[in-house]
């Protein structure tokens, strides 16, 4: 059931249009991530949902009610910012209670709700501390509790983890997801980090130049990108030159090997096309039995994974294989073959 509906949203700053006809229906309790590079419009869409920016055109509905022209404090929305935005002169408990006091909630109810929120983020023991006495991760947990305390209908998170170190970022994103699922709150999360988006989202919106290039589950976005931008932005991508051998049968030729791919080919026989391949879709093989052969230019041991880069006809091809304790990584300068899983090849449309 659609809970948050964005219809024909547009936003221009002067002559510059930063969001172009954005449409999306978000179900109640969904966790949606807006993913894209800086300047793609993802934060502008979030700010329009929050009421910090007024759409140049289009509408925003929450639970069937038009929110487009309401002020931020008139919308039942909680927001968590990248820079925490905690009040430095208030302790943890007072920061969490702030929105409840503004709403005029009785003190006894405020105290109960603050205790619930601090228990939710596991910081009951720090209720009397001030923001400067907390770590970055703890401050962001407090900001999350403050946003959730008034029981908003929608939770918005604007790159809340980007200021944290890598280890804390991973643990906190998992904690945010667990809290979101426990409360069942509809959530929109903005990030430029593809791993964050892939790991915690129900669906991902890949933004590019003010438009949604693709909307889908993490599995769909990674394995079946529908545009060249999505294919190149999400994950590592190899691009292989190929020739259509038999359009109707789905046969393509890479070098002297003919493969059948699982996609319809719009180009005529003999046409040059490009196929994308994720690094994990290739495996080492004897050069005479492989799809392509080349020279190893680098080999990185990453623990569970070995990342090998091979020069194939002057073009780099990168692939990942699991570590095998009984087999040493390939050495630089060696001639190797790469066997490709045809079902994992993605046809790149123009």
HUDARA-V246488 format. One record per residue. N is the residue number from 1. RES is the residue in three letters. PHI is phi in radians with two decimals (NA if undefined). Layout:
n=N res=RES phi=PHI
n=N res=RES phi=PHI
//
This chain:
n=1 res=UNK phi=NA
n=2 res=UNK phi=-1.18
n=3 res=UNK phi=-2.00
n=4 res=UNK phi=-2.02
n=5 res=UNK phi=-2.14
n=6 res=UNK phi=-1.95
n=7 res=UNK phi=-2.18
n=8 res=UNK phi=0.88
n=9 res=UNK phi=-1.19
n=10 res=UNK phi=-2.41
n=11 res=UNK phi=-2.58
n=12 res=UNK phi=-2.17
n=13 res=UNK phi=-1.98
n=14 res=UNK phi=1.12
n=15 res=UNK phi=-1.42
n=16 res=UNK phi=-1.66
n=17 res=UNK phi=-1.59
n=18 res=UNK phi=-1.81
n=19 res=UNK phi=-2.30
n=20 res=UNK phi=-1.96
n=21 res=UNK phi=0.72
n=22 res=UNK phi=-1.57
n=23 res=UNK phi=-2.27
n=24 res=UNK phi=-2.86
n=25 res=UNK phi=-2.02
n=26 res=UNK phi=-1.97
n=27 res=UNK phi=-1.38
n=28 res=UNK phi=-1.11
n=29 res=UNK phi=1.48
n=30 res=UNK phi=-1.31
n=31 res=UNK phi=-1.92
n=32 res=UNK phi=-1.94
n=33 res=UNK phi=-1.95
n=34 res=UNK phi=-1.67
n=35 res=UNK phi=-2.07
n=36 res=UNK phi=2.98
n=37 res=UNK phi=-1.29
n=38 res=UNK phi=-1.03
n=39 res=UNK phi=1.47
n=40 res=UNK phi=-1.50
n=41 res=UNK phi=1.82
n=42 res=UNK phi=-1.14
n=43 res=UNK phi=-1.23
n=44 res=UNK phi=-1.10
n=45 res=UNK phi=-1.08
n=46 res=UNK phi=-1.06
n=47 res=UNK phi=-1.18
n=48 res=UNK phi=-1.22
n=49 res=UNK phi=-1.09
n=50 res=UNK phi=-1.29
n=51 res=UNK phi=1.69
n=52 res=UNK phi=-1.39
n=53 res=UNK phi=-2.24
n=54 res=UNK phi=-1.66
n=55 res=UNK phi=-1.05
n=56 res=UNK phi=-1.27
n=57 res=UNK phi=-2.80
n=58 res=UNK phi=1.73
n=59 res=UNK phi=-2.34
n=60 res=UNK phi=-2.21
n=61 res=UNK phi=-2.16
n=62 res=UNK phi=-2.20
n=63 res=UNK phi=0.93
n=64 res=UNK phi=1.43
n=65 res=UNK phi=-1.88
n=66 res=UNK phi=-1.23
n=67 res=UNK phi=-1.93
n=68 res=UNK phi=-0.92
n=69 res=UNK phi=-1.88
n=70 res=UNK phi=-1.42
n=71 res=UNK phi=-1.28
n=72 res=UNK phi=-0.94
n=73 res=UNK phi=-1.32
n=74 res=UNK phi=-1.68
n=75 res=UNK phi=-1.80
n=76 res=UNK phi=-1.52
n=77 res=UNK phi=-2.26
n=78 res=UNK phi=-1.92
n=79 res=UNK phi=-2.29
n=80 res=UNK phi=-2.08
n=81 res=UNK phi=-1.74
n=82 res=UNK phi=-1.09
n=83 res=UNK phi=-1.69
n=84 res=UNK phi=1.21
n=85 res=UNK phi=1.03
n=86 res=UNK phi=-1.40
n=87 res=UNK phi=-1.41
n=88 res=UNK phi=-1.18
n=89 res=UNK phi=-1.57
n=90 res=UNK phi=-2.03
n=91 res=UNK phi=-1.35
n=92 res=UNK phi=-1.00
n=93 res=UNK phi=-1.06
n=94 res=UNK phi=-1.23
n=95 res=UNK phi=-1.09
n=96 res=UNK phi=-1.16
n=97 res=UNK phi=-1.41
n=98 res=UNK phi=-0.96
n=99 res=UNK phi=-1.11
n=100 res=UNK phi=-1.25
n=101 res=UNK phi=-1.17
n=102 res=UNK phi=-1.06
n=103 res=UNK phi=-1.36
n=104 res=UNK phi=1.40
n=105 res=UNK phi=-1.23
n=106 res=UNK phi=-1.02
n=107 res=UNK phi=-1.02
n=108 res=UNK phi=-1.08
n=109 res=UNK phi=-1.21
n=110 res=UNK phi=-1.09
n=111 res=UNK phi=-1.03
n=112 res=UNK phi=-1.13
n=113 res=UNK phi=-1.17
n=114 res=UNK phi=-1.08
n=115 res=UNK phi=-1.09
n=116 res=UNK phi=-1.08
n=117 res=UNK phi=-1.20
n=118 res=UNK phi=-1.18
n=119 res=UNK phi=-1.19
n=120 res=UNK phi=-1.10
n=121 res=UNK phi=-1.74
n=122 res=UNK phi=1.05
n=123 res=UNK phi=-2.24
n=124 res=UNK phi=-0.98
n=125 res=UNK phi=-1.32
n=126 res=UNK phi=-1.98
n=127 res=UNK phi=-1.01
n=128 res=UNK phi=-1.64
n=129 res=UNK phi=-1.42
n=130 res=UNK phi=-1.78
n=131 res=UNK phi=-0.89
n=132 res=UNK phi=-1.16
n=133 res=UNK phi=-1.62
n=134 res=UNK phi=-1.95
n=135 res=UNK phi=-1.31
n=136 res=UNK phi=-1.04
n=137 res=UNK phi=-1.12
n=138 res=UNK phi=-1.17
n=139 res=UNK phi=-1.08
n=140 res=UNK phi=-1.22
n=141 res=UNK phi=-1.14
n=142 res=UNK phi=-1.14
n=143 res=UNK phi=-1.07
n=144 res=UNK phi=-1.16
n=145 res=UNK phi=-1.10
n=146 res=UNK phi=-1.09
n=147 res=UNK phi=-1.18
n=148 res=UNK phi=-1.51
n=149 res=UNK phi=-0.97
n=150 res=UNK phi=-1.34
n=151 res=UNK phi=1.01
n=152 res=UNK phi=-1.22
n=153 res=UNK phi=-1.38
n=154 res=UNK phi=-2.35
n=155 res=UNK phi=-1.90
n=156 res=UNK phi=-2.00
n=157 res=UNK phi=-2.21
n=158 res=UNK phi=-1.78
n=159 res=UNK phi=0.78
n=160 res=UNK phi=-1.24
n=161 res=UNK phi=-1.90
n=162 res=UNK phi=-1.20
n=163 res=UNK phi=-1.57
n=164 res=UNK phi=-1.77
n=165 res=UNK phi=-1.29
n=166 res=UNK phi=-1.03
n=167 res=UNK phi=-1.17
n=168 res=UNK phi=-1.14
n=169 res=UNK phi=-1.06
n=170 res=UNK phi=-1.15
n=171 res=UNK phi=-1.18
n=172 res=UNK phi=-1.29
n=173 res=UNK phi=-1.14
n=174 res=UNK phi=-1.16
n=175 res=UNK phi=-1.19
n=176 res=UNK phi=-1.05
n=177 res=UNK phi=-1.13
n=178 res=UNK phi=-1.11
n=179 res=UNK phi=-1.14
n=180 res=UNK phi=-1.06
n=181 res=UNK phi=-1.20
n=182 res=UNK phi=-1.12
n=183 res=UNK phi=-1.50
n=184 res=UNK phi=1.17
n=185 res=UNK phi=-1.58
n=186 res=UNK phi=-1.17
n=187 res=UNK phi=-2.31
n=188 res=UNK phi=-2.10
n=189 res=UNK phi=-2.11
n=190 res=UNK phi=-1.78
n=191 res=UNK phi=-2.70
n=192 res=UNK phi=-1.87
n=193 res=UNK phi=-1.68
n=194 res=UNK phi=-1.14
n=195 res=UNK phi=-1.13
n=196 res=UNK phi=-1.03
n=197 res=UNK phi=-1.09
n=198 res=UNK phi=-1.16
n=199 res=UNK phi=-1.45
n=200 res=UNK phi=-2.18
n=201 res=UNK phi=-1.63
n=202 res=UNK phi=-1.36
n=203 res=UNK phi=-2.43
n=204 res=UNK phi=-2.12
n=205 res=UNK phi=-1.88
n=206 res=UNK phi=-1.56
n=207 res=UNK phi=-1.66
n=208 res=UNK phi=-2.62
n=209 res=UNK phi=0.91
n=210 res=UNK phi=1.42
n=211 res=UNK phi=-2.23
n=212 res=UNK phi=-1.53
n=213 res=UNK phi=-1.19
n=214 res=UNK phi=-2.74
n=215 res=UNK phi=-2.14
n=216 res=UNK phi=-3.02
n=217 res=UNK phi=-1.21
n=218 res=UNK phi=-0.94
n=219 res=UNK phi=-1.06
n=220 res=UNK phi=-1.18
n=221 res=UNK phi=-1.07
n=222 res=UNK phi=-1.35
n=223 res=UNK phi=-1.55
n=224 res=UNK phi=-2.35
n=225 res=UNK phi=-1.12
n=226 res=UNK phi=-1.77
n=227 res=UNK phi=-2.28
n=228 res=UNK phi=-1.08
n=229 res=UNK phi=-1.11
n=230 res=UNK phi=-1.07
n=231 res=UNK phi=-1.07
n=232 res=UNK phi=-1.52
n=233 res=UNK phi=-1.42
n=234 res=UNK phi=-1.69
n=235 res=UNK phi=1.42
n=236 res=UNK phi=-1.54
n=237 res=UNK phi=-2.36
n=238 res=UNK phi=-1.79
n=239 res=UNK phi=-2.00
n=240 res=UNK phi=-1.95
n=241 res=UNK phi=-1.44
n=242 res=UNK phi=-2.48
n=243 res=UNK phi=-2.22
n=244 res=UNK phi=-1.24
n=245 res=UNK phi=-1.59
n=246 res=UNK phi=-2.64
n=247 res=UNK phi=-1.03
n=248 res=UNK phi=-1.11
n=249 res=UNK phi=-1.54
n=250 res=UNK phi=1.29
n=251 res=UNK phi=-1.67
n=252 res=UNK phi=-2.26
n=253 res=UNK phi=-2.08
n=254 res=UNK phi=-1.99
n=255 res=UNK phi=1.12
n=256 res=UNK phi=-1.83
n=257 res=UNK phi=-1.86
n=258 res=UNK phi=-1.88
n=259 res=UNK phi=-2.23
n=260 res=UNK phi=-1.78
n=261 res=UNK phi=-1.82
n=262 res=UNK phi=-1.65
n=263 res=UNK phi=-2.28
n=264 res=UNK phi=-1.27
n=265 res=UNK phi=-1.81
n=266 res=UNK phi=-1.39
n=267 res=UNK phi=-1.54
n=268 res=UNK phi=-1.32
n=269 res=UNK phi=-0.97
n=270 res=UNK phi=1.55
n=271 res=UNK phi=-1.32
n=272 res=UNK phi=-1.43
n=273 res=UNK phi=-2.32
n=274 res=UNK phi=-2.09
n=275 res=UNK phi=-2.05
n=276 res=UNK phi=-1.76
n=277 res=UNK phi=-2.47
n=278 res=UNK phi=-1.23
n=279 res=UNK phi=-1.00
n=280 res=UNK phi=-1.39
n=281 res=UNK phi=-1.46
n=282 res=UNK phi=-1.96
n=283 res=UNK phi=-2.49
n=284 res=UNK phi=-1.18
n=285 res=UNK phi=-2.66
n=286 res=UNK phi=-1.10
n=287 res=UNK phi=-0.93
n=288 res=UNK phi=-1.33
n=289 res=UNK phi=-1.95
n=290 res=UNK phi=-1.73
n=291 res=UNK phi=-1.27
n=292 res=UNK phi=-2.38
n=293 res=UNK phi=-2.33
n=294 res=UNK phi=-2.93
n=295 res=UNK phi=-1.94
n=296 res=UNK phi=-1.19
n=297 res=UNK phi=-1.82
n=298 res=UNK phi=-2.81
n=299 res=UNK phi=-2.52
n=300 res=UNK phi=-1.94
n=301 res=UNK phi=-1.59
n=302 res=UNK phi=-1.98
n=303 res=UNK phi=1.59
n=304 res=UNK phi=-1.32
n=305 res=UNK phi=-2.20
n=306 res=UNK phi=-1.97
n=307 res=UNK phi=-1.81
n=308 res=UNK phi=-2.01
n=309 res=UNK phi=-1.94
n=310 res=UNK phi=-2.11
n=311 res=UNK phi=-1.50
n=312 res=UNK phi=-2.07
n=313 res=UNK phi=1.03
n=314 res=UNK phi=1.54
n=315 res=UNK phi=-2.06
n=316 res=UNK phi=-1.36
n=317 res=UNK phi=-2.20
n=318 res=UNK phi=-1.90
n=319 res=UNK phi=-2.53
n=320 res=UNK phi=-1.98
n=321 res=UNK phi=-2.30
n=322 res=UNK phi=-1.22
n=323 res=UNK phi=-1.12
n=324 res=UNK phi=-2.05
n=325 res=UNK phi=-0.99
n=326 res=UNK phi=-1.60
n=327 res=UNK phi=-2.39
n=328 res=UNK phi=-1.27
n=329 res=UNK phi=-1.07
n=330 res=UNK phi=-1.08
n=331 res=UNK phi=-1.70
n=332 res=UNK phi=-1.08
n=333 res=UNK phi=1.69
n=334 res=UNK phi=-1.31
n=335 res=UNK phi=-1.57
n=336 res=UNK phi=-2.30
n=337 res=UNK phi=-1.89
n=338 res=UNK phi=-2.13
n=339 res=UNK phi=-1.65
n=340 res=UNK phi=-1.93
n=341 res=UNK phi=-1.38
n=342 res=UNK phi=-1.02
n=343 res=UNK phi=-1.21
n=344 res=UNK phi=-1.66
n=345 res=UNK phi=-1.36
n=346 res=UNK phi=-1.96
n=347 res=UNK phi=-1.36
n=348 res=UNK phi=-1.54
n=349 res=UNK phi=-1.40
n=350 res=UNK phi=-1.23
//
